[in-house]
Amino acid sequence: MAKKNILLLALVVLLMNVGCSTSGFMKKGATNSRTAPRQHRTVSSAPDMPLVMNDRVSAWLDYFQGPGRNHFERYLARAGRYQTLMRGILREEGMPQDLIYLSLIESGFNPHAYSRAHAVGAWQFIRPTARRYGMRIDGWLDERKDPIKSTHAAATYLRDLYDEFGDWYLAMAAYNAGEGKVRRVIASSGTDDFWRISSMGRKYFRAETRDYVPKFIAAAMIARHPEKYGFNVTPEAPFAFDTVTVDTQTDLEVVAQCAGTSVEEVANLNPHLIRYATPYHEKRYDLRVPQGTAQTFEVAYADLPEEKRINVVYHRVARGETMAKIAHLYGVSRSTLAQANGLRTASRVSPGIQLVVPIRGIRLASIREPLTPSRKQKDSETTSSSRYRVQKGDTLGRIAAKFNTSNRQLMALNKIKNPRGLRVGAVLKVPSKGGSSESTSSEQTSLSYSIKRGDNLWKIAKKHGVTIAQLKEWNNLTNASKVKPGTALVIKKSKE
């Protein structure tokens, strides 16, 4: 009898131990008794996440190797620029590093990506979520485009989602559809198994969310071993930079000149600066410049007067003008114009007041000079001017080049507010200085360049040894202007 009791007691203890050990395989937070037995549920804290293979993943593998191959190759090449940076941030945040492939399927690692749902950046944040996770969005910058700040925000957001749902696949579904949607689906479906919910069709998740996880898995499989899937890609150079600090608002074109590089390279390192300048009210701001150029920048920047660090013009408000009209005239947003002048976007502006307009493409020599000249200046310029009748095909830049002057001087001399409003037959005052246009061009000569296919302003400026700002001024171009093959550009060159 004693032996029988001992055997029964041992059996009870054994059953209790088995029950305790099996509970360790249940995912964090799983309390629903109707949840189906799940497979492939192990959550990894290692850099690589466990990946499930099924028919839906296989379909996405076929798509990326077939119809979607060209796009995917481009994304893999761009991954070379950002994946080391992003992996380092995810590792710093204690997150699985393979989560970088969410950025691959969200945007193809494109910091400028914009969706029809108004999501922006490599991690595709909408405004409310971006602001909730500490990113700034205003008239000067959009930190959703910053690969560093947006990756930190994405890591924090994904951690919060995993902490709530206890499963990476549900966390990804919530990243795509929103956490509120996933909560409601779990409550109404009676299960918290992503694959089981997905198998129920569009009753719970829309097709985009049902495909989101298998698409991620397929993308991660290929990105881990591209050669295995027939991809032979040359990756872009890694995102490498030095950090410098500016103590006044500074234009990226000025930064590029001081660093001895192109404005495109500086803009690519600072994609969140949407106005090509540091924020107006920031006294000190950290900027990225190409690796190895920090010292060159700091020496040149220290010698540059404060008034030459930002490209702006001044606009004197005329009767009937509004903030919206003035903003449209210069191709800036109303919020940017308001911020630059300490106003609200709904503020009324009185005739006669002078507004600061942050704008790219203005010669450094004109910075901080009023767009409308003083009475004394107008009188002196009027006495030394002659007349020119606008011909078909003329632009302000071409006329300025012809008479060896600048757009700004022509606008001031003729009270022109809209440089694009020239009409054929109009008579303009032009500086004469006692001679013809040929006699006044002793130091510079103008040539005409026909734009070729594949050209852009940066290539043309580099080819002719001039700046983008000069090209824009000479040809009356704005940020929104597009250069088309066959169009003729005026280029001023030194006779030397």
C-alpha positions as CSV (number, residue, x, y, z in Angstrom):
1,M,0.0,0.0,0.0
2,A,2.8,2.4,0.9
3,K,4.5,1.6,-2.4
4,K,1.3,2.3,-4.3
5,N,0.9,5.7,-2.5
6,I,4.5,6.6,-3.4
7,L,3.9,5.7,-7.1
8,L,0.8,7.9,-7.2
9,L,2.6,10.8,-5.6
10,A,5.5,10.5,-8.1
11,L,3.0,10.5,-11.0
12,V,1.3,13.7,-9.7
13,V,4.6,15.5,-9.3
14,L,5.6,14.4,-12.8
15,L,2.3,15.7,-14.3
16,M,2.8,19.0,-12.5
17,N,6.3,19.5,-13.9
18,V,5.2,18.7,-17.4
19,G,2.4,21.3,-17.1
20,C,4.8,23.9,-15.9
21,S,7.3,23.3,-18.6
22,T,4.8,23.4,-21.5
23,S,3.6,26.8,-20.4
24,G,7.0,28.2,-21.3
25,F,6.3,27.7,-25.0
26,M,3.2,29.9,-24.8
27,K,3.9,33.4,-26.2
28,K,3.9,36.3,-23.9
29,G,0.4,37.5,-23.1
30,A,-1.4,34.5,-24.6
31,T,-4.5,33.9,-22.5
32,N,-7.2,33.1,-25.2
33,S,-8.3,29.4,-24.7
34,R,-9.6,29.4,-28.3
35,T,-6.2,30.2,-29.8
36,A,-5.2,27.4,-32.2
37,P,-2.0,25.5,-31.6
38,R,0.7,27.6,-33.3
39,Q,4.0,26.7,-34.9
40,H,7.0,28.9,-35.7
41,R,6.2,31.1,-32.7
42,T,9.7,31.3,-31.2
43,V,10.7,34.9,-30.6
44,S,14.4,35.5,-31.2
45,S,16.5,38.1,-29.5
46,A,19.4,37.3,-31.9
47,P,20.1,39.7,-34.8
48,D,18.3,37.4,-37.2
49,M,14.6,36.6,-36.8
50,P,13.2,33.1,-37.5
51,L,11.5,33.0,-40.8
52,V,8.5,30.8,-41.7
53,M,8.2,29.2,-45.2
54,N,4.7,28.6,-46.6
55,D,2.8,29.0,-49.9
56,R,2.2,32.7,-49.4
57,V,5.9,33.4,-48.7
58,S,6.8,31.3,-51.7
59,A,4.4,33.4,-53.9
60,W,6.3,36.6,-52.8
61,L,9.6,34.9,-53.5
62,D,8.4,34.2,-57.1
63,Y,7.2,37.8,-57.5
64,F,10.5,39.4,-56.3
65,Q,12.5,37.1,-58.7
66,G,10.0,37.7,-61.5
67,P,7.8,40.7,-62.2
68,G,9.2,42.7,-59.3
69,R,12.8,41.9,-60.0
70,N,13.9,45.3,-61.3
71,H,12.5,47.2,-58.4
72,F,13.9,44.7,-55.9
73,E,17.4,44.9,-57.4
74,R,17.3,48.7,-57.0
75,Y,16.2,48.3,-53.4
76,L,19.0,45.9,-52.7
77,A,21.5,48.3,-54.1
78,R,20.1,51.1,-52.0
79,A,20.3,48.8,-48.9
80,G,24.1,49.1,-49.1
81,R,23.7,52.8,-48.2
82,Y,21.6,52.4,-45.2
83,Q,21.6,48.8,-43.7
84,T,24.9,49.2,-41.7
85,L,23.5,52.4,-40.1
86,M,20.1,50.9,-39.4
87,R,21.4,47.6,-38.1
88,G,23.6,49.6,-35.7
89,I,20.6,51.5,-34.4
90,L,18.4,48.4,-34.0
91,R,21.3,46.7,-32.1
92,E,21.6,49.7,-29.9
93,E,17.9,49.6,-29.2
94,G,18.1,45.8,-28.4
95,M,15.9,44.9,-31.4
96,P,16.2,42.1,-34.0
97,Q,18.4,43.6,-36.8
98,D,16.4,41.9,-39.5
99,L,13.6,44.4,-38.9
100,I,15.5,46.6,-41.4
101,Y,13.7,44.6,-44.1
102,L,10.5,46.3,-43.0
103,S,12.1,49.5,-44.4
104,L,12.8,47.5,-47.6
105,I,9.2,46.6,-48.2
106,E,7.8,49.9,-46.9
107,S,9.9,52.2,-49.1
108,G,12.9,50.4,-50.7
109,F,15.1,52.4,-48.2
110,N,14.0,55.6,-49.8
111,P,14.0,58.6,-47.3
112,H,11.9,60.6,-49.7
113,A,9.2,58.0,-50.2
114,Y,5.6,59.3,-50.0
115,S,2.5,57.1,-49.9
116,R,-1.1,57.8,-50.9
117,A,-1.8,57.5,-47.1
118,H,0.5,60.5,-46.6
119,A,3.2,58.3,-44.9
120,V,6.7,59.6,-45.4
121,G,10.3,58.4,-45.3
122,A,12.1,55.1,-45.3
123,W,9.9,53.8,-42.4
124,Q,6.7,55.4,-43.7
125,F,5.4,57.3,-40.7
126,I,2.2,59.2,-40.8
127,R,2.3,62.6,-39.0
128,P,0.5,61.6,-35.7
129,T,2.7,58.5,-35.1
130,A,5.8,60.4,-36.1
131,R,5.1,63.2,-33.6
132,R,4.2,60.6,-30.9
133,Y,7.7,59.1,-31.3
134,G,9.5,62.4,-31.1
135,M,10.0,63.5,-34.7
136,R,9.7,67.1,-35.7
137,I,7.6,68.2,-38.7
138,D,7.3,71.8,-39.7
139,G,7.9,74.3,-42.5
140,W,11.7,73.7,-42.3
141,L,12.2,70.1,-41.6
142,D,10.5,66.7,-41.7
143,E,12.4,64.2,-39.5
144,R,10.5,61.3,-41.0
145,K,13.1,61.7,-43.9
146,D,16.0,61.5,-41.5
147,P,17.4,57.9,-41.7
148,I,18.8,58.1,-38.2
149,K,16.0,59.7,-36.2
150,S,13.3,57.7,-38.1
151,T,15.1,54.4,-37.4
152,H,15.3,55.2,-33.7
153,A,11.5,56.0,-33.8
154,A,10.7,52.8,-35.7
155,A,12.7,50.7,-33.3
156,T,10.8,52.2,-30.3
157,Y,7.4,51.9,-32.0
158,L,8.1,48.2,-32.9
159,R,9.2,47.5,-29.4
160,D,6.0,48.9,-28.0
161,L,3.9,46.8,-30.5
162,Y,5.8,43.7,-29.6
163,D,5.4,44.4,-25.9
164,E,1.6,44.7,-26.4
165,F,1.0,41.7,-28.7
166,G,3.9,39.4,-27.7
167,D,4.5,38.3,-31.3
168,W,6.6,39.8,-34.1
169,Y,4.1,38.9,-36.8
170,L,1.3,40.6,-35.0
171,A,3.6,43.6,-34.3
172,M,4.3,43.9,-38.0
173,A,0.6,43.7,-38.8
174,A,0.0,46.5,-36.3
175,Y,2.8,48.5,-37.9
176,N,1.0,48.3,-41.2
177,A,-2.7,48.5,-40.1
178,G,-2.4,50.2,-36.7
179,E,-2.5,48.7,-33.2
180,G,-6.2,49.6,-32.8
181,K,-7.1,47.4,-35.8
182,V,-5.1,44.5,-34.5
183,R,-6.7,44.7,-31.1
184,R,-10.2,44.6,-32.6
185,V,-9.3,41.7,-34.9
186,I,-8.0,39.6,-32.0
187,A,-11.1,40.3,-30.0
188,S,-13.6,39.5,-32.8
189,S,-11.7,36.6,-34.4
190,G,-11.1,34.7,-31.1
191,T,-7.5,34.1,-31.9
192,D,-4.2,35.9,-31.8
193,D,-2.4,33.7,-34.4
194,F,-1.5,35.9,-37.4
195,W,-1.6,33.1,-39.9
196,R,-4.9,31.8,-38.8
197,I,-6.5,35.3,-38.9
198,S,-5.0,35.8,-42.4
199,S,-6.5,32.5,-43.6
200,M,-10.0,33.9,-42.8
201,G,-9.8,36.3,-45.7
202,R,-10.7,39.9,-45.8
203,K,-13.2,39.5,-43.0
204,Y,-10.6,40.7,-40.5
205,F,-7.4,42.0,-42.3
206,R,-7.4,43.7,-45.7
207,A,-5.2,42.1,-48.4
208,E,-2.3,44.6,-47.8
209,T,-2.0,43.5,-44.1
210,R,-2.5,39.8,-44.9
211,D,0.4,40.0,-47.4
212,Y,2.6,42.2,-45.2
213,V,4.2,39.5,-43.1
214,P,4.8,37.0,-46.0
215,K,6.2,39.8,-48.1
216,F,8.6,40.8,-45.3
217,I,9.7,37.1,-44.9
218,A,10.4,36.7,-48.6
219,A,12.3,40.0,-48.8
220,A,14.4,39.1,-45.8
221,M,15.2,35.7,-47.3
222,I,16.5,37.2,-50.5
223,A,18.2,40.1,-48.8
224,R,20.1,37.8,-46.5
225,H,21.4,35.7,-49.4
226,P,20.8,37.5,-52.7
227,E,23.1,35.3,-54.8
228,K,21.1,32.2,-53.8
229,Y,18.1,33.7,-55.5
230,G,19.9,34.9,-58.6
231,F,20.6,38.6,-57.6
232,N,24.0,40.0,-58.3
233,V,23.8,43.6,-57.0
234,T,26.5,46.3,-56.5
235,P,25.5,48.0,-53.2
236,E,25.7,51.8,-52.9
237,A,28.4,53.3,-50.7
238,P,27.5,53.4,-47.0
239,F,25.9,56.4,-45.4
240,A,29.1,58.0,-44.0
241,F,29.5,61.6,-42.7
242,D,31.1,64.0,-40.3
243,T,28.9,66.2,-38.0
244,V,29.4,70.0,-37.9
245,T,27.5,72.7,-36.0
246,V,26.3,75.9,-37.4
247,D,25.4,78.8,-35.1
248,T,23.1,80.8,-37.4
249,Q,20.6,79.8,-40.1
250,T,22.6,78.4,-43.0
251,D,21.8,77.5,-46.6
252,L,22.9,74.0,-47.7
253,E,24.4,75.6,-50.8
254,V,26.6,77.6,-48.5
255,V,27.5,74.4,-46.5
256,A,28.5,72.7,-49.7
257,Q,30.7,75.6,-50.8
258,C,32.4,75.6,-47.4
259,A,32.9,71.9,-47.4
260,G,34.2,71.8,-51.0
261,T,31.4,69.4,-52.2
262,S,28.1,69.6,-54.1
263,V,24.8,70.7,-52.7
264,E,23.3,67.4,-53.8
265,E,25.7,65.5,-51.6
266,V,25.0,67.7,-48.5
267,A,21.2,67.4,-49.2
268,N,21.4,63.6,-49.5
269,L,23.1,63.5,-46.0
270,N,20.4,65.8,-44.6
271,P,17.2,64.8,-46.4
272,H,15.0,66.0,-43.5
273,L,15.9,69.7,-44.3
274,I,13.1,70.3,-46.8
275,R,14.0,73.9,-47.4
276,Y,17.7,73.3,-48.2
277,A,18.5,75.4,-45.1
278,T,18.7,74.9,-41.3
279,P,15.6,75.9,-39.3
280,Y,15.1,79.7,-39.0
281,H,14.8,79.8,-35.2
282,E,17.6,77.3,-34.4
283,K,20.6,79.2,-32.9
284,R,22.8,76.0,-33.1
285,Y,22.1,73.1,-35.4
286,D,24.0,69.9,-36.2
287,L,24.6,69.2,-39.9
288,R,26.1,66.3,-41.7
289,V,28.8,66.9,-44.3
290,P,30.7,64.2,-46.4
291,Q,33.2,62.2,-44.3
292,G,36.6,63.9,-44.2
293,T,35.3,67.4,-44.9
294,A,34.5,68.7,-41.4
295,Q,37.8,70.6,-40.9
296,T,37.6,72.2,-44.4
297,F,34.0,73.3,-43.6
298,E,34.8,74.7,-40.2
299,V,37.7,76.9,-41.4
300,A,35.7,78.3,-44.4
301,Y,32.5,78.8,-42.3
302,A,34.3,80.7,-39.6
303,D,35.5,83.2,-42.2
304,L,32.0,83.6,-43.7
305,P,30.1,86.7,-42.4
306,E,26.7,85.8,-40.9
307,E,24.8,87.8,-43.5
308,K,26.2,85.5,-46.2
309,R,25.2,82.2,-44.7
310,I,21.6,82.2,-45.8
311,N,20.1,82.9,-49.2
312,V,17.1,85.3,-48.6
313,V,15.4,88.2,-50.3
314,Y,13.3,91.0,-48.9
315,H,9.9,91.7,-50.2
316,R,8.0,94.9,-49.6
317,V,4.3,94.2,-49.4
318,A,2.2,96.0,-52.0
319,R,-1.5,96.9,-51.7
320,G,-3.7,93.8,-52.2
321,E,-1.0,91.3,-51.5
322,T,-1.5,88.5,-48.9
323,M,0.8,86.0,-47.3
324,A,-0.5,83.3,-49.7
325,K,0.2,85.4,-52.8
326,I,3.7,86.3,-51.7
327,A,4.5,82.7,-50.8
328,H,3.3,81.6,-54.2
329,L,5.3,84.3,-55.9
330,Y,8.6,83.0,-54.5
331,G,7.7,79.3,-54.5
332,V,7.8,78.8,-50.7
333,S,5.1,77.6,-48.4
334,R,3.0,80.0,-46.4
335,S,4.1,78.4,-43.2
336,T,7.8,78.9,-44.1
337,L,7.1,82.6,-44.9
338,A,5.2,83.0,-41.6
339,Q,7.9,81.4,-39.5
340,A,10.7,83.4,-41.2
341,N,8.9,86.6,-40.1
342,G,7.6,85.5,-36.7
343,L,4.0,85.5,-37.9
344,R,1.0,83.1,-38.0
345,T,0.0,81.6,-41.3
346,A,-3.4,83.5,-41.0
347,S,-1.7,86.8,-40.3
348,R,-2.6,89.8,-42.5
349,V,0.3,91.8,-43.9
350,S,0.0,95.6,-44.3
351,P,1.2,97.4,-47.4
352,G,4.7,98.8,-47.0
353,I,6.1,96.3,-44.5
354,Q,9.2,94.3,-45.5
355,L,9.1,90.5,-45.3
356,V,12.1,88.1,-45.2
357,V,11.7,85.4,-47.8
358,P,14.0,82.3,-47.5
359,I,14.7,81.2,-51.0
360,R,17.3,79.2,-52.9
361,G,19.0,80.4,-56.0
362,I,19.8,84.0,-55.1
363,R,23.4,85.2,-55.6
364,L,25.3,85.5,-52.3
365,A,26.1,89.1,-53.2
366,S,22.4,89.9,-52.9
367,I,21.8,88.3,-49.5
368,R,20.4,90.7,-46.9
369,E,19.9,93.4,-49.5
370,P,16.3,94.7,-49.9
371,L,14.6,93.5,-53.0
372,T,13.1,97.0,-53.4
373,P,15.9,99.7,-53.6
374,S,15.9,102.9,-51.7
375,R,14.8,106.2,-53.4
376,K,18.4,107.2,-53.7
377,Q,19.4,104.0,-55.4
378,K,16.4,104.2,-57.8
379,D,17.4,107.7,-58.8
380,S,21.0,106.8,-59.5
381,E,20.0,103.7,-61.5
382,T,17.4,105.6,-63.5
383,T,19.9,108.2,-64.6
384,S,22.3,105.6,-66.1
385,S,19.8,103.3,-67.9
386,S,18.6,102.8,-71.4
387,R,15.6,100.9,-72.9
388,Y,15.1,97.4,-74.2
389,R,11.9,96.0,-75.8
390,V,11.2,92.4,-74.7
391,Q,11.4,89.9,-77.6
392,K,9.7,86.6,-78.1
393,G,11.6,83.9,-76.1
394,D,13.2,86.4,-73.7
395,T,13.5,85.7,-70.0
396,L,14.7,88.0,-67.3
397,G,17.9,86.0,-67.0
398,R,18.7,86.2,-70.7
399,I,18.1,90.0,-70.7
400,A,20.3,90.4,-67.6
401,A,23.1,88.4,-69.3
402,K,22.8,90.5,-72.5
403,F,23.3,93.7,-70.5
404,N,25.8,92.3,-68.0
405,T,23.5,92.8,-65.0
406,S,21.6,90.6,-62.6
407,N,17.9,89.6,-62.3
408,R,17.7,91.5,-59.0
409,Q,18.9,94.7,-60.6
410,L,16.5,94.4,-63.5
411,M,13.6,93.7,-61.1
412,A,14.5,96.7,-58.9
413,L,15.0,99.0,-61.9
414,N,11.6,98.1,-63.4
415,K,9.6,97.4,-60.2
416,I,9.1,93.8,-61.3
417,K,7.5,91.6,-58.7
418,N,7.0,88.4,-60.7
419,P,10.1,87.6,-62.8
420,R,8.0,85.1,-64.8
421,G,5.5,87.8,-65.8
422,L,7.4,89.3,-68.7
423,R,5.3,90.2,-71.8
424,V,6.5,90.4,-75.4
425,G,6.7,94.1,-76.4
426,A,7.1,95.4,-72.9
427,V,9.9,98.1,-72.6
428,L,12.4,97.6,-69.8
429,K,15.0,99.9,-68.3
430,V,18.4,98.3,-68.6
431,P,21.8,99.6,-67.2
432,S,23.7,101.4,-70.0
433,K,26.7,102.9,-68.2
434,G,27.6,104.9,-71.2
435,G,28.0,102.1,-73.7
436,S,26.5,99.2,-75.6
437,S,26.1,95.8,-74.2
438,E,29.2,94.7,-76.0
439,S,31.3,97.5,-74.4
440,T,30.1,96.7,-70.9
441,S,31.0,93.1,-71.1
442,S,34.7,93.6,-70.6
443,E,35.0,91.0,-67.9
444,Q,32.3,88.4,-68.8
445,T,30.8,87.0,-72.0
446,S,27.6,85.1,-72.4
447,L,27.1,81.8,-74.2
448,S,24.1,79.7,-74.9
449,Y,24.0,76.0,-73.8
450,S,21.4,73.6,-75.2
451,I,20.3,71.1,-72.6
452,K,20.9,67.5,-73.5
453,R,19.1,64.3,-72.4
454,G,20.2,63.3,-68.9
455,D,21.4,66.8,-68.0
456,N,20.5,68.4,-64.7
457,L,21.6,71.8,-63.2
458,W,24.3,70.2,-61.1
459,K,25.9,68.6,-64.1
460,I,25.7,71.7,-66.2
461,A,27.1,73.9,-63.4
462,K,30.0,71.5,-62.9
463,K,30.7,71.3,-66.6
464,H,31.0,75.1,-67.0
465,G,32.6,75.9,-63.7
466,V,29.7,77.9,-62.3
467,T,27.2,77.4,-59.4
468,I,23.6,76.2,-59.5
469,A,22.6,79.5,-58.0
470,Q,24.1,81.4,-60.9
471,L,22.4,79.2,-63.5
472,K,19.1,79.9,-61.8
473,E,19.6,83.6,-61.6
474,W,20.8,84.0,-65.2
475,N,17.9,81.9,-66.5
476,N,15.1,83.0,-64.2
477,L,14.7,79.5,-62.8
478,T,13.0,78.5,-59.5
479,N,13.2,75.3,-57.4
480,A,10.1,74.0,-59.3
481,S,11.6,74.7,-62.8
482,K,12.3,71.6,-64.9
483,V,15.2,71.6,-67.4
484,K,14.1,70.0,-70.7
485,P,16.3,68.6,-73.5
486,G,16.6,71.2,-76.2
487,T,16.0,74.3,-74.0
488,A,18.8,76.9,-74.2
489,L,20.4,78.2,-71.0
490,V,22.4,81.4,-70.7
491,I,25.8,80.9,-69.1
492,K,28.2,83.7,-68.2
493,K,31.9,83.0,-68.5
494,S,34.9,85.1,-67.7
495,K,36.7,86.3,-70.8
496,E,40.0,85.1,-69.2
